[in-house]
């Protein structure tokens, strides 16, 4: 754990998050500024800067990625899913704790060009509604 890492603080419970999955190696929670409805981050419980720093960490969190991806597509009715991780500031990484983005995709906004067009659903009430569909559904 890194005491100054945002995601380590989420793992420790010091910062609240809308958690959709957790296991012994990983935690998955809704992104507070989603690209699309249901955008979720999967992170390792141990502090790892990025996938290049410790590639084995990706293998450790793979079961959580698989579980969460299925949860997102099944419960939110997504037509597809983007899975990606950025390594380093030049690649767009903003929080330097390995995280994998799972971005559900819907027919009305297809293709890679539409991936990064935020849908404006960062309202806390919208995020709570998505969380309820995922954990209560």
ChimeraX commands (.cxc) that place a marker at each C-alpha (Angstrom):
marker #1 position 0.00,0.00,0.00 radius 0.5
marker #1 position 1.10,3.48,-0.79 radius 0.5
marker #1 position -0.16,6.10,1.65 radius 0.5
marker #1 position -0.42,8.79,-1.02 radius 0.5
marker #1 position -2.12,6.65,-3.69 radius 0.5
marker #1 position -5.80,7.37,-4.40 radius 0.5
marker #1 position -6.57,3.75,-5.28 radius 0.5
marker #1 position -4.74,2.39,-2.21 radius 0.5
marker #1 position -6.98,4.69,-0.15 radius 0.5
marker #1 position -10.04,3.21,-1.86 radius 0.5
marker #1 position -8.81,-0.31,-1.08 radius 0.5
marker #1 position -8.23,0.58,2.57 radius 0.5
marker #1 position -11.68,2.17,2.83 radius 0.5
marker #1 position -10.34,5.66,3.54 radius 0.5
marker #1 position -12.05,6.91,0.37 radius 0.5
marker #1 position -15.51,5.57,-0.52 radius 0.5
marker #1 position -16.15,3.90,-3.87 radius 0.5
marker #1 position -19.09,2.24,-5.59 radius 0.5
marker #1 position -17.65,-1.26,-5.39 radius 0.5
marker #1 position -19.12,-3.89,-7.72 radius 0.5
marker #1 position -16.71,-6.77,-7.04 radius 0.5
marker #1 position -13.91,-7.72,-4.68 radius 0.5
marker #1 position -11.78,-10.81,-4.16 radius 0.5
marker #1 position -8.47,-11.56,-2.48 radius 0.5
marker #1 position -6.43,-9.98,-5.31 radius 0.5
marker #1 position -8.58,-7.20,-6.76 radius 0.5
marker #1 position -11.30,-4.63,-6.27 radius 0.5
marker #1 position -13.66,-3.35,-9.00 radius 0.5
marker #1 position -15.56,-0.08,-8.68 radius 0.5
marker #1 position -17.45,2.36,-10.86 radius 0.5
marker #1 position -15.42,5.18,-12.41 radius 0.5
marker #1 position -16.66,8.53,-11.07 radius 0.5
marker #1 position -16.17,10.14,-14.51 radius 0.5
marker #1 position -17.38,7.35,-16.80 radius 0.5
marker #1 position -16.87,7.28,-20.55 radius 0.5
marker #1 position -20.07,5.24,-20.85 radius 0.5
marker #1 position -22.73,3.89,-18.48 radius 0.5
marker #1 position -21.16,1.27,-16.22 radius 0.5
marker #1 position -17.49,2.23,-16.81 radius 0.5
marker #1 position -15.64,0.27,-14.13 radius 0.5
marker #1 position -12.05,0.08,-12.93 radius 0.5
marker #1 position -10.42,-3.15,-11.74 radius 0.5
marker #1 position -7.33,-2.68,-9.56 radius 0.5
marker #1 position -4.99,-5.00,-7.69 radius 0.5
marker #1 position -5.13,-4.84,-3.90 radius 0.5
marker #1 position -1.35,-4.47,-3.79 radius 0.5
marker #1 position 0.20,-1.27,-5.03 radius 0.5
marker #1 position 1.62,-1.70,-8.52 radius 0.5
marker #1 position 2.36,1.43,-10.55 radius 0.5
marker #1 position 1.29,0.03,-13.93 radius 0.5
marker #1 position 1.26,-3.12,-16.07 radius 0.5
marker #1 position 4.85,-2.50,-17.21 radius 0.5
marker #1 position 6.15,-2.30,-13.63 radius 0.5
marker #1 position 4.93,-5.79,-12.72 radius 0.5
marker #1 position 3.27,-7.65,-15.61 radius 0.5
marker #1 position 2.33,-10.58,-13.33 radius 0.5
marker #1 position -0.13,-8.28,-11.53 radius 0.5
marker #1 position -2.38,-8.39,-14.59 radius 0.5
marker #1 position -2.60,-12.17,-14.28 radius 0.5
marker #1 position -3.49,-11.84,-10.60 radius 0.5
marker #1 position -6.47,-9.61,-11.35 radius 0.5
marker #1 position -7.61,-11.48,-14.49 radius 0.5
marker #1 position -10.37,-13.43,-12.66 radius 0.5
marker #1 position -11.81,-10.16,-11.32 radius 0.5
marker #1 position -11.66,-8.64,-14.81 radius 0.5
marker #1 position -13.50,-11.63,-16.27 radius 0.5
marker #1 position -16.14,-11.66,-13.52 radius 0.5
marker #1 position -16.75,-7.92,-13.71 radius 0.5
marker #1 position -16.89,-7.87,-17.52 radius 0.5
marker #1 position -19.60,-10.53,-17.48 radius 0.5
marker #1 position -21.48,-8.69,-14.73 radius 0.5
marker #1 position -21.43,-5.46,-16.76 radius 0.5
marker #1 position -22.58,-7.00,-20.01 radius 0.5
marker #1 position -25.22,-9.26,-18.44 radius 0.5
marker #1 position -26.81,-6.82,-16.01 radius 0.5
marker #1 position -26.50,-3.59,-17.98 radius 0.5
marker #1 position -27.39,-5.09,-21.33 radius 0.5
marker #1 position -24.23,-3.81,-23.01 radius 0.5
marker #1 position -23.77,-4.73,-26.67 radius 0.5
marker #1 position -19.97,-4.86,-26.33 radius 0.5
marker #1 position -17.09,-3.96,-24.02 radius 0.5
marker #1 position -13.73,-2.20,-24.26 radius 0.5
marker #1 position -10.92,-3.39,-21.99 radius 0.5
marker #1 position -7.78,-1.28,-21.66 radius 0.5
marker #1 position -5.02,-0.11,-19.35 radius 0.5
marker #1 position -2.64,2.82,-19.77 radius 0.5
marker #1 position 0.98,2.64,-18.60 radius 0.5
marker #1 position 2.70,5.96,-17.95 radius 0.5
marker #1 position 1.71,9.59,-18.17 radius 0.5
marker #1 position 2.39,9.79,-21.91 radius 0.5
marker #1 position -0.20,7.03,-22.41 radius 0.5
marker #1 position -2.77,8.98,-20.41 radius 0.5
marker #1 position -2.39,7.28,-17.04 radius 0.5
marker #1 position -3.51,9.70,-14.34 radius 0.5
marker #1 position -3.52,7.51,-11.22 radius 0.5
marker #1 position -0.29,5.57,-10.90 radius 0.5
marker #1 position -1.76,2.37,-9.53 radius 0.5
marker #1 position -2.42,-0.33,-12.12 radius 0.5
marker #1 position -6.03,-0.22,-13.24 radius 0.5
marker #1 position -7.93,-1.85,-16.05 radius 0.5
marker #1 position -10.85,0.02,-17.57 radius 0.5
marker #1 position -13.93,-2.01,-18.44 radius 0.5
marker #1 position -16.17,0.20,-20.57 radius 0.5
marker #1 position -19.56,-1.23,-21.55 radius 0.5
marker #1 position -20.54,-0.19,-25.05 radius 0.5
marker #1 position -23.96,0.36,-26.45 radius 0.5
marker #1 position -25.35,0.32,-29.99 radius 0.5
marker #1 position -26.10,4.07,-29.96 radius 0.5
marker #1 position -22.40,4.97,-29.60 radius 0.5
marker #1 position -20.34,2.34,-31.46 radius 0.5
marker #1 position -16.69,2.15,-32.44 radius 0.5
marker #1 position -13.41,3.33,-31.02 radius 0.5
marker #1 position -14.04,6.97,-31.97 radius 0.5
marker #1 position -17.01,6.97,-29.61 radius 0.5
marker #1 position -15.12,5.33,-26.73 radius 0.5
marker #1 position -13.80,8.49,-25.10 radius 0.5
marker #1 position -16.87,10.67,-25.57 radius 0.5
marker #1 position -18.16,10.94,-22.04 radius 0.5
marker #1 position -21.88,10.34,-21.86 radius 0.5
marker #1 position -22.49,12.79,-19.04 radius 0.5
marker #1 position -23.62,10.14,-16.56 radius 0.5
marker #1 position -21.25,11.11,-13.75 radius 0.5
marker #1 position -24.14,12.37,-11.64 radius 0.5
marker #1 position -23.98,10.58,-8.25 radius 0.5
marker #1 position -27.62,9.50,-8.59 radius 0.5
marker #1 position -26.88,7.93,-11.98 radius 0.5
marker #1 position -23.84,6.14,-10.56 radius 0.5
marker #1 position -25.92,4.87,-7.64 radius 0.5
marker #1 position -28.55,3.56,-10.07 radius 0.5
marker #1 position -25.89,1.66,-12.04 radius 0.5
marker #1 position -24.45,0.29,-8.80 radius 0.5
marker #1 position -27.89,-0.95,-7.75 radius 0.5
marker #1 position -28.33,-2.75,-11.08 radius 0.5
marker #1 position -24.96,-4.44,-10.68 radius 0.5
marker #1 position -25.02,-5.48,-7.03 radius 0.5
marker #1 position -28.74,-5.87,-6.39 radius 0.5
marker #1 position -29.71,-7.29,-9.78 radius 0.5
marker link #1:1,2 radius 0.2
marker link #1:2,3 radius 0.2
marker link #1:3,4 radius 0.2
marker link #1:4,5 radius 0.2
marker link #1:5,6 radius 0.2
marker link #1:6,7 radius 0.2
marker link #1:7,8 radius 0.2
marker link #1:8,9 radius 0.2
marker link #1:9,10 radius 0.2
marker link #1:10,11 radius 0.2
marker link #1:11,12 radius 0.2
marker link #1:12,13 radius 0.2
marker link #1:13,14 radius 0.2
marker link #1:14,15 radius 0.2
marker link #1:15,16 radius 0.2
marker link #1:16,17 radius 0.2
marker link #1:17,18 radius 0.2
marker link #1:18,19 radius 0.2
marker link #1:19,20 radius 0.2
marker link #1:20,21 radius 0.2
marker link #1:21,22 radius 0.2
marker link #1:22,23 radius 0.2
marker link #1:23,24 radius 0.2
marker link #1:24,25 radius 0.2
marker link #1:25,26 radius 0.2
marker link #1:26,27 radius 0.2
marker link #1:27,28 radius 0.2
marker link #1:28,29 radius 0.2
marker link #1:29,30 radius 0.2
marker link #1:30,31 radius 0.2
marker link #1:31,32 radius 0.2
marker link #1:32,33 radius 0.2
marker link #1:33,34 radius 0.2
marker link #1:34,35 radius 0.2
marker link #1:35,36 radius 0.2
marker link #1:36,37 radius 0.2
marker link #1:37,38 radius 0.2
marker link #1:38,39 radius 0.2
marker link #1:39,40 radius 0.2
marker link #1:40,41 radius 0.2
marker link #1:41,42 radius 0.2
marker link #1:42,43 radius 0.2
marker link #1:43,44 radius 0.2
marker link #1:44,45 radius 0.2
marker link #1:45,46 radius 0.2
marker link #1:46,47 radius 0.2
marker link #1:47,48 radius 0.2
marker link #1:48,49 radius 0.2
marker link #1:49,50 radius 0.2
marker link #1:50,51 radius 0.2
marker link #1:51,52 radius 0.2
marker link #1:52,53 radius 0.2
marker link #1:53,54 radius 0.2
marker link #1:54,55 radius 0.2
marker link #1:55,56 radius 0.2
marker link #1:56,57 radius 0.2
marker link #1:57,58 radius 0.2
marker link #1:58,59 radius 0.2
marker link #1:59,60 radius 0.2
marker link #1:60,61 radius 0.2
marker link #1:61,62 radius 0.2
marker link #1:62,63 radius 0.2
marker link #1:63,64 radius 0.2
marker link #1:64,65 radius 0.2
marker link #1:65,66 radius 0.2
marker link #1:66,67 radius 0.2
marker link #1:67,68 radius 0.2
marker link #1:68,69 radius 0.2
marker link #1:69,70 radius 0.2
marker link #1:70,71 radius 0.2
marker link #1:71,72 radius 0.2
marker link #1:72,73 radius 0.2
marker link #1:73,74 radius 0.2
marker link #1:74,75 radius 0.2
marker link #1:75,76 radius 0.2
marker link #1:76,77 radius 0.2
marker link #1:77,78 radius 0.2
marker link #1:78,79 radius 0.2
marker link #1:79,80 radius 0.2
marker link #1:80,81 radius 0.2
marker link #1:81,82 radius 0.2
marker link #1:82,83 radius 0.2
marker link #1:83,84 radius 0.2
marker link #1:84,85 radius 0.2
marker link #1:85,86 radius 0.2
marker link #1:86,87 radius 0.2
marker link #1:87,88 radius 0.2
marker link #1:88,89 radius 0.2
marker link #1:89,90 radius 0.2
marker link #1:90,91 radius 0.2
marker link #1:91,92 radius 0.2
marker link #1:92,93 radius 0.2
marker link #1:93,94 radius 0.2
marker link #1:94,95 radius 0.2
marker link #1:95,96 radius 0.2
marker link #1:96,97 radius 0.2
marker link #1:97,98 radius 0.2
marker link #1:98,99 radius 0.2
marker link #1:99,100 radius 0.2
marker link #1:100,101 radius 0.2
marker link #1:101,102 radius 0.2
marker link #1:102,103 radius 0.2
marker link #1:103,104 radius 0.2
marker link #1:104,105 radius 0.2
marker link #1:105,106 radius 0.2
marker link #1:106,107 radius 0.2
marker link #1:107,108 radius 0.2
marker link #1:108,109 radius 0.2
marker link #1:109,110 radius 0.2
marker link #1:110,111 radius 0.2
marker link #1:111,112 radius 0.2
marker link #1:112,113 radius 0.2
marker link #1:113,114 radius 0.2
marker link #1:114,115 radius 0.2
marker link #1:115,116 radius 0.2
marker link #1:116,117 radius 0.2
marker link #1:117,118 radius 0.2
marker link #1:118,119 radius 0.2
marker link #1:119,120 radius 0.2
marker link #1:120,121 radius 0.2
marker link #1:121,122 radius 0.2
marker link #1:122,123 radius 0.2
marker link #1:123,124 radius 0.2
marker link #1:124,125 radius 0.2
marker link #1:125,126 radius 0.2
marker link #1:126,127 radius 0.2
marker link #1:127,128 radius 0.2
marker link #1:128,129 radius 0.2
marker link #1:129,130 radius 0.2
marker link #1:130,131 radius 0.2
marker link #1:131,132 radius 0.2
marker link #1:132,133 radius 0.2
marker link #1:133,134 radius 0.2
marker link #1:134,135 radius 0.2
marker link #1:135,136 radius 0.2
marker link #1:136,137 radius 0.2
view
